[in-house]
Amino acid sequence: MILQMTLSSPFLLSSCSSAHRLNPLLFSKRRHCPIKFSHFPFHLLTKPRLLAVASAATENGVFTSPENAKSFDFSSEERIYNWWESQGFFKPTFDRGSDPFVVSMPPPNVTGSLHMGHAMFVTLEDIMVRYNRMKGRPTLWLPGTDHAGIATQLVVEKMLASEGIKRTDLSRDEFTKRVWEWKEKYGGTITNQIKRLGASCDWTRERFTLDEQLSQSVVEAFIKLHEKGLIYQGSYLVNWSPNLQTAVSDLEVEYSEEPGTLYHIKYRVAGQSDFLTVATTRPETLFGDVAIAVNPKDDRYSKFIGKMAIVPMTYGRHVPIIADKHVDKDFGTGVLKISPGHDHNDYYLARKLGLPILNVMNKDGTLNEVAGLYSGLDRFEARKKLWSELEETGLAIKKEPHTLRVPRSQRGGEIIEPLVSKQWFVTMEPLAEKALRAVEKGELTIIPERFEKIYNHWLSNIKDWCISRQLWWGHRIPVWYIVGKNCEEDYIVARNADEALEKAREKYGKNVEIYQDPDVLDTWFSSALWPFSTLGWPDVSSEDFKKFYPTTMLETGHDILFFWVARMVMMGIEFTGTVPFSYVYLHGLIRDSQGRKMSKTLGNVIDPLDTIKEFGTDALRFTISLGTAGQDLNLSTERLTANKAFTNKLWNAGKFVLQNMPSQTDVSAWEAIRNCKFDKEESVLRLPLPECWVVSELHVLIDMVTASYDKFFFGDVGREIYDFFWSDFADWYIEASKARLYQSGADSACSEAQAVLLYVFKNVLKLLHPFMPFVTEELWQALPDPKEALIVSPWPQTSLPRFPNSIKKFENFQALTRAIRNARAEYSVEPAKRISASIVASEEVIQYISNEKEVLALLSRLDLQNIHFTDSPPGDANQSVHLVASEGLEAYLPLADMVDISAEVERLSKRLSKMQVEYDGLAARLSSQKFVEKAPEDVVRGVREKAAEAEEKIKLTKNRLAFLKSSILVSQ
């Protein structure tokens, strides 16, 4: 009786396991089974030749060789980074190409400290930059920081408060001087932290949005827009921050659902005993009511349309009762109070109908004189007092819980107040039209493509941009007013005070007095100019502008597509006539392992610097780079741990390669290695099967990875490299190479193996360098004769020879090895024990398998003297385990070599008894009608699945027992 075991057999599962297989980020199309030989008696073989190669870089104290360190030391990362920077590697050079690759770094706030969002954009941009630098393109990654008007002023105000000083205690100049002092002391924190992530920026070109040249760009942009009639001043409803005392952008207001109250109030109809009930969430704004609106189709109120209502607590102020189809009949009572000075919808309705606009609030959130006796009260205090007095006068009907959509400031977190205020605005529609056409005409590509719809929708429905802020820190608005004249009609726009005074004297006489607008520009105004202001604009003759504009790539989070990206496109086209970048790559958010947004409240914030200390920069970068463009990424310590193991695997592979190179003084051995070339078909085809296979797979990988880099498919790049290195190179080729390296004689085979090890490993380091720059550079510098630093080494050549037939042959070889190893594991064969094998196949298959008999013996732990190759089953087939590795390739393993048959029969018999008891218990539960009918459906289903699994195991075990017993009978 022959027991056939195929690769699909349930009990032929590999016993191999290791930490890297648990990496949840990595999904391979290929089937893997790592080969481990921790128990292999290498001491019985010839000792490996130890390498005595010390590169100049290693000798200079910057780098450490794997021969001298057990693992990669994360503390060396800063040393390596400083060396790169000192060598000028981050600066663009035109030595190997003329088509520059340019990225403008999204400028982090000068107040910021490193978080995972920074880690994401730094990693992705650095991957792009390092790849293109190695491709030979002049590469510029231009860094800088944003002055962050609101955030920085808040930080400094808090610092002053700790000294007992209020901002208003100081003059404007004194305050800004203190802010600059703070910036000089603390502003470099975020820059140094970004360097810690390995950002290969050209720091000699670092910019700050308040630098003199960038400030000139801002003034020039304002003047040009004003000259075209696109900037105007006026009093309009804006989002107002009472605490910060400034307007904020629509995009800087975040809405949150919060518990609140709906107040029902009586509004008497003038001249009648009737009243209308108004439901409102903000009763304090009733002092600003200018009308009462009802739906014209609402039969309850149609008779009141055209009459007047009396606003409560206003000493009889009358407002008209009007009809408007937009009033929701089903919300509240169906009666809407119109307060255009404090509600955006009411504001637009009042402007459409020509209603007056009443403002009842001061800029600090207190009520003004329009509120009468409530003047001076804080808006929330006024709400409480007003409701109390409405109850006393019988005008309060009821209040009930209601979920509110509350507008809060992104910066301060306070509730934003819609308020009419005089501000400066940019007319956006004509700018937006050009930005829309840029995407439509293919001048700008947004990745992923689905964000094009969002981009188009926002620009198609764009509102004018309020660009003035009531702050002291920022770009002062370049407008001067004439003392004694109307500010909205008489003002001067100029580049500086001297020019403004000169213009004013020309128009108003030499005795004119002027003063500058106290407001500053929205921080996003200067950020919108970033891609070209940082390169010298408005001086279009500057060298950097001519060489590097337009830029190539803008990479940032999808959450600031409107804040920043769309505005840069509009401003770039307007001021330079060109889209400022060809591509926009949008990344998602980094979430915790449960998919939750990181927040201090949840206590799930992961600090990048702490992560780097524990896992290393390379592991962090590799982990967060494997996501998909535009998709959020869940970050867990399990993923970081797995990729730290990847770093260690690279290190150990480097150690193996180095330890198996010839001595530095062995000139002939090195000459033999250097004579091995892999760029010609005939030279690759001459290689033995494992070498030809791994070189072919490498060449396929180079093409795949290069194509994915060019398409910005970074997740695919990382997975493909990881898969090849760990599975193909480390688990298979390194182990196979030991058959050449650790046996005496066959110097040519040894040289070929050494050459292939070095060639493949060097190329893997190149492919992986953009993702994991530190460990790859450290390993590269330890290799023999590095001609240049890895960071500036040429990218691997594509379209190199590969042989699909050799790949297929080695896959058959792998299948055979796996089958034998699985059988050994199933029969619990001692790792060090060598067993016999008969390999049955066609003459062609036998030829290439038998040529690698030593490798097969090593990888499968076979007795080299007892491996037989034949085209038919052996005579003892009935007493052998029969393996079907692949079509036309089988193996027979004598059972007596693998196991004590009698002991195995006894063990399996006991196991079968236990399995039968377990199965009987499950079958009994399923035969109980009461259990099947009353137990939860998922419980019953689980029991059925367990019973089916137990039945299958019993069947297989019985087959095995029958086979073993028949083997005993045959031997007898």
Secondary structure, DSSP 8 states (H G I E B T S, - for coil): --EEEETT-GGG------GGGG-TT---SS-------TT--GGGS----------HHHHTTS---TTT-SS--TTHHHHHHHHHHHTTTTS---SS-SS-EEEE----BTT----HHHHHHHHHHHHHHHHHHHTT--EEEE-EEB--HHHHHHHHHHHHHHTT--GGGS-HHHHHHHHHHHHHHHTTHHHHHHHHTT----GGG-EETTSHHHHHHHHHHHHHHHHTT-EEEEEEEEEEETTTTEEE-GGGEEEEEEEEEEEEEEEEETTSS-EEEEEES-GGGGGG--EEEE-TT-TTTGGGTTSEEE-TTSSS-EEEEEE-TTS-TTSTTSEEEE-TTS-HHHHHHHHHHT------B-TTSBB-GGGGGGTTSBHHHHHHHHHHHHHHTT-EEEEEEEEEEEEEETTT--B-EEEEEEEEEE--HHHHHHHHHHHHTTSSEEESTTHHHHHHHHHHT---EE-EE--SSS-B--EEEETTS-TTTSEEE-SSHHHHHHHHHHHH-TT--EEE---EE-HHHHHTTHHHHTTTTT-TTSHHHHHH-SEEEEEEEGGGIIIIIIHHHHHHHHHHSS-SEEEEEEE--EE-TTS-B--TTTT----HHHHHHHH-HHHHHHHHTSS-TT--EE--HHHHHHHHHHHHHHHHHHHHHHHTS--TT-HHHHHHHHT---SSHHHHHTS-HHHHHHHHHHHHHHHHHHHHHHTT-HHHHHHHHHHIIIIIIIIIIHHHHHHHHTSSS-HHHHHHHHHHHHHHHHHHHHHHTTTSHHHHHHHHHHSS---S-GGGS----SS----HHHHHHHHHHHHHHHHHHHHHHHTT--TT--EEEEEEE-HHHHHHHHTTHHHHHHHHTEEEEEEEEESS--TTGGGEEEEEEETTEEEEEEHHHH--HHHHHHHHHHHHHHHHHHHHHHHHHHH-HHHHHHS-HHHHHHHHHHHHHHHHHHHHHHHHHHHHHHHHHHH-
